[in-house]
């Protein structure tokens, strides 16, 4: 009996370990394309102006933290680790929350897996930005620090609800609802009154914020950065090919396309370049599949991978156009560090050095692109050094020898 109880005591730790491994493996090997997709949809800057811009709207703090995490997704191992850590934290906090209503915490510990599984599902939906899981995690953290005394908990909630709405957005609605746990310990009418009163306080905070920020009330209710329009998101297959082209996995792309052909124009263009890169087709056949087509510009991943291909075959202005259009199509009006990376390259090649310097200055305020931006600054400030860079020098020669198709 003693051994059995000891094993039960280890059950939560075992669950935490299995959950962390499962989440990490999923993001590292099954869905890394979603990590790259999210990273390409934002530009996180380590500046006071960027922070103040986020804090100036409801839910901005959760958005800021979410974007701070997403910038790390450029390295899929770090991204998978971040998601695994969030899942384990959610389970641990959920266990503390459930301990107030469940006496046998060990035997019912499997219930604590439900919140992290819900959070895991939310993170797999491309139209739900990182703001939402971060806001939910911070909200349940606030729930965990509420006092166990109903009166003290009520007064603290009255303070946290309006402040929490401004920092985290509508996810803070869970905080007043958590008071329902006192129904079996205090007068039910009093508890229901407290819950309804704090919900009315939250509604008042939403209405009051509509007088301060330039957003319609509907968006303030659903959350300013809680949902992205799906029109330009693309499908999973486009995200996978976009990830592979970004990582220059041309052999993998060629094998994937030969195994599962696609009639998607963007995927076809990337596949043709991969086949050309691997020596399976001639350049003429490659160029026949790269005729400009608006059908290939129907999603952000499609435009990003088309930009990659156009750059490598020497269609510099067309590459620049697709990178810019992809950035402008981001649903929440974010900019994209990935697109700025490409715009630096295209403006360097076309000789627009002042424009390239403008984008380099922005990227120097990022974490993951700073080192590259510093190297590019030296090239832009000393154009003669481009001759020593085989890739850019060759493309610059092609551009100077070819009539510009757009400008």
N, C-alpha and C positions, 0 to 999 in steps of 0.2 A: 504493500500500500504506500509505504514511504517512497519507494522508487517511482511508483506511478505518479505521485504528487510532484515529485521532483521533475519528472518529464513534462508534466503539465505546466510547471513554472517556466520551462524553457520554450514552451510553445510560441509565445509572442515574439521572442527573439528569432526563432526559426522562421516564423511568418515574415518578419521584417527582412531577413536575409533573402528568402525566396522571392519576395516582392521586388526587392532592389535588383536582383539578378534578372528576373523576368522583364522588368521595365527597361533595364540597361540593354539587354540583348535585343529587345524589340526595336528600340530606336537605333541601335548600332548596326544591326544587320537586316532588319525587315523594313523599316521605314526611315532610313537616313535622308531620303529625298524630301521628307516633310521638314527636317531640320534645315536643310539648305534653302528650301522654299521660304520658310519664315525669315531666315537671315537675309535673304535677298529683297525682302519687302520693307526694310527699314534702314535708317541711318541714325545710329545712336552716337551722340557727341558728348564728350566730357567737358562741357562748358556750363557756366552759370546761366547763360541765356537759355540753353536747352532745358535745364532743370526748371527754371522759372516759367518757361512756356508750358511745360507739362503740369506744374502745380497750379496754374492759373485756371484750370477747368476741373469739374468734378470727376473723380476717378483717375486724375492725372498721376498721382503717386504710384498707383498700381501699374499704370501704363509705363511709367518711367522704369520701375523695377523689372517689369516684364521685358521691356526692350533691352535693359542692361543684361539680362540673362540671355536673350536671343542673340545678341551680338557674338556670344561664345559658340553658337551653333556652327560657325565656320569650321570648327573642329568637331566632327561628329562624336568623338569619344567624350569630349567635355559636355556636349549637348545631351548625350545619353545619360551621363553622370548627373547632370542637373535635374533631369526628369526623374531619375531614380531617387535622388535625394528628396525631391518634392513629394514623391509618392510615400516614402518612408516617414517623412515629417507629418504628412497628412494622417497616416495610420496611427502614429504615436499620439498626436493631438486628439484624434478621434477616440482613442482608448481612454484618454483622460476625461473627455466629455461624457462618454458612456458610463464611466465609473460612478457618476452621480445618480444613475437610474438603474444600473445593473449591479447586483451584489456579487454574483459569481463571475468575476472579470475573466478568469482563466478559461472557463468552459465556454464562455460566449465570446471569446476573443476573435472568432472568425467574423463576427459582425463588423469589427473594425477594418476589415478589408474592403467593405462596400464603398466608403468615401474615397479612398485612393483609386479604386477601380473606376468610379464615376469621373474623378479628375483625369485619370488616364484616358478615358474615352473622349473627354472634352478636348484634350490636347491633340487628338488625332483628327479633329475636324478642322480643315483648312480655313473655313470662314470664321472660326472663333479665334481671335488673337490671344496672345499670351497674357494680356491684361486680365482676362477672366479667371484662369487658374490661379494667378498670383493674388487677385482680389479675394477669391474663395479661401485660399490658404491663410491669408492675413486675417480674414474675418473669423475663421474658426480658431485662430490663435487668440484673438480678442475674446472670443467666447470662453476659451480655456482659462483666461486670467480673471474672469468675473468672480467675485466673491460667492461663497456658498450661502451667504445670508441673503434672503429675498430683498430686504430693504436696501442694503448696501449695493446689491447687484442692480436694483432699479435705478438708484441715483447715478451710478457709474454709467449705466446704459443711456440715461438721458444726456449725459455729456458726450458719450462716444458716438451716438447715432448721427447727429449732424456733422461732427468732425469726421467720422468714418465715411459718411456719404461723400464728402468733398475729397477725401483722400483715396477711397477705394471704389466708389460708385455704388450702384444699387445692390451689390452683393451683401452690403451691410444689413440688408433686411433680415438675414439669418440671426443677427444679434438679438433683437427683441423677441423673435420667435423662440429663442433658447430659454426664455423665462417660463415656458410651458412645463419645464421639468419640475417646477415647484408645485404643480397642481396637486400632487399627492401629499404635500407637506404643509400647505397653507390654504387659506380660504380661496376657493376657486374663483369666486366673483372678483376678488381683489387682484388675483393674478391675471385673469382675462382683461380686467380694466387696465392694468399696467401694460400688457401686450398691445392692446388697441391704442392706448395713449402714446406709446413709443412709435407705433406704426403711423399714427397721425403726425407725430413730430417728424418722422422721416418724410412723409408726404409734403409737409410744410417746408422742409429743407429743399426738396426737389423743386417746388414751386418758387421758392425764394431764389434759388440758383438760376432759374430762368430769367430773372430780372438782372442778373449780373453778367452772364455769359451769353454770347451770340449763338445759341443753339436752340432749336425748337424744343418744346416741352416733351414731345414724343421721344426724342433722342436722349434727353436727360433721364427719362423713366427707364428706357432700355439699356442705357449706358453709352457714353460717347464712343468708346473704343471696345465695345463688347461684341460687335458683330460686323463682319465685312460682307459687302455685296458680292455675290458669287459669280457675276457675269464674266470677269476676267481672270478667275482663279485657275482655269485649266483643269485637266483631269490628271489622274495619278500617273498615267503613262507618259504624259508630257513632263510631269515633274521628274520622273525617273530619268528620261532622256536628257532633260535639262541638267540634272545633277551630274550625269555621266559626262556630258560635253563640258561642263564647267571644270570637272576634274581631269579632263583630257583622256578619258578611258575609251579611246577610239576602237581598240580591238573588242572590248566588251560591247560597244554599240553595234559594231558590225555583226558580231555573233548573235546578238539579241534580235537585230532586224532580220537576219537571214533565217532565224528560227521562227520569228513571229512578225511577218511583214505588216506594215501599216500604211494606210492611205492618207494619214494626217500630213498636210504639206510641210509643217515645221519638222516633224519627225523624219519625213522623207529627205529633207534637205540635210539634216544632221547625219542621217544614215549614209547618204551619198558621199558626204565628206569623209566619214569614217571609212567607207569602202575605198575611197581614193587614197586616204592616208595609209591604209594597209596594203595598197598596191593591187586592189581587186578590180578597179575600173580606171579608165583613162580620164584625163582632165576634161576633155570635151564632154564626156558623159556626165561628169560632175556639174559643169557649168549649165548644161541643159536643164538640170533640176533646180537651179538656183534663180530662175527668172523671178523678178519681184512679183509677189502675189499677196494681196490683202487677205486672202484666205488663211495665210500663215501667221497673221497678226491678230488672231482672235483671242489670245490669252497672254498673260504676263510671262509664264514659262516659255511659250512659243516665241515671243519676241526676244527673250533673253538668249535662247539657244540659236535663233536665227542670227542675232548680233554676233555671237561667237563664230559662227560659220563664215559670215560675210567678212569679218575681220581677217580670218585666216586665208581667204582666197583673194584678198585685196580689194574688196568692195567697201572701202573705208567709210564713206559717207552714209551708205546704207546700213552699215553696222552701227554707226553713231545714231542714226534715226531710230532704229529699233530699240537701242538701249535707252534713249530718251523717252520714247513712247511707253516703254515698259515701266519706267519710273513714274511717269505722269498718270499711269493707269492704276497705281496703288490705291485701294479703296479709301483708306483713311487719310489720304493726301500726304503721307510720309514721303520722304525722299529715300533713295536706295544707295547704300555704300557701294554695292556691286555695280550699279549703273554708273555711278561717278567714277569708279575704277576704269570702266570701259571708256567713258568720255575723256578721261585723262589720256588714255592710249590713243584714241582717234584724233584728238587735238594735237598731241605730240607729233603724230605721223603727218597730219595735214599742215603743220607749221603754225598752228594757232597757239602759240606758247603762252600768251597772257591768259587765254581761256583755260588752258591746262593748269596754269599756276593757281587760278581761282579754285578749281576743283581739288587740287593738291592741298591747298591751305585748309579746306574743309576736312579732307580725309586725315590730315595730321592731328585732328582733334578726336579721332577714333582710337580704339584699342587694337583692333585686329588688322587695320590697314595702315597704321602709322609708319611702321618700318618701311613698307613698300613705298608710301608717299614720300618719305625722306629720300629714298633712292631716285624716285622719279623727279624730284625737285632738282637734283644735281644734273640730271639729263636736260631738263627744260632750261635751266639757267646757263647751261653750257651745251648748246645744240650740236657742237662739233663732236661731242662724245657719242652721239647717236650712231656714228659710223662704226663704233666699236661694239654696238649692240646688234647682233646678227638679225634678230627677228624684226625689230622696229626699223632698222636701216633698209632691209629688203622691202618691207611694206612701204616705206617712204619713197623708195625708187619706183615702185609700181604705181603709187599714187601720183607722183610727179610726171610720169610718162603716160598717164591715162586721163582722158577728158573727164571732168567731174560731172557725175550724173545728176547732181542736185543743185550745186552751188557754183 
